[in-house]
């Protein structure tokens, strides 16, 4: 600790990696070694996170209750549920929104039920609405306190080759208890698969996502045979294994006999890149990450699908940018190219 | 007589404090020391006499004094809507 010169930078880094609560709780017994004003800020930041997390969790409980009372099946994941399961309380993780998995056909009913307190951020025209429901995989609603809830109808973008669409996350759901309330969530094995794939899709730009995997494995009963059944022939397998590899390297997590020695040199090269992004030696952006991301796809077809999705296929962003009539939809393809160039080159020059 | 913390109150223990969030009013309350101990005992659904017994074991103070202070504290919690009396 005596070697830390830039405490503000250190705190900011912990925050950006989503591990500030863990860092604070570890360091508070060494408060005498931390500059007083820094520690005071850290304590205040921590209490702010605690209060915000408690507020968000209470909102989640209220919303889930409304959905249940109206016969809507809802599964909570990430956010407070993951925090409670993996860390033993709802305040040890940083989360900025709430995630609930629902059936797609219930989306508009949910929006109607919550309309007095929760609103969409974007107002869409009816043609944009048709596009949105085709391309999106979640409905994002925000209340007047700025609490954002995402109602997902699939765990990942179905346009991405790694989408876990074949997994029924509603099946074998379990309950976790938060503040004496039962909250439905996904089974431990599916949760673990989800955490690994979610983190890998972002190439673990946040250390929090590796911590989550480690803590989840250490605190929850995971049947590794069930995990293997889920993942064995799936095109997401390497995404899954990367998460296990990182948690093994960082935290020496026990991976069970199925996965202890499952990693070739490719994972090490990806690991090295991820660590470089954490150390600031490389930026974590699409351009720098692309080479390593492509290593995680099992087939050439998936690689091509991924490249098509990232660089060519119009997304909702293009449809939102300008509302073209249907005969001119083909123009969204060059529009996508223009917006990407603007994002990666013109804006960069402005900066 | 039993005292209950309603489901609308969210409790989180943080170090030597306990934070209570009234989810209806979104007010936060922070308690430490004896207040924290009382809230923990309330969470276990103990009766008034059981709470007094537990506190007397922790603090080695006469039961009558504990009862007096406890009732005042419980009145304050009830006034804030943080407990209900059964």
Interface residues (C-beta under 8 A of the other chain):
Chain A: X28 X47 X50 X51 X54 X55 X57 X58 X59 X61 X62 X89 X90 X91 X145 X179 X180 X181
Chain B: X7 X10 X11 X12 X13 X14 X15 X19 X21 X23 X26 X28
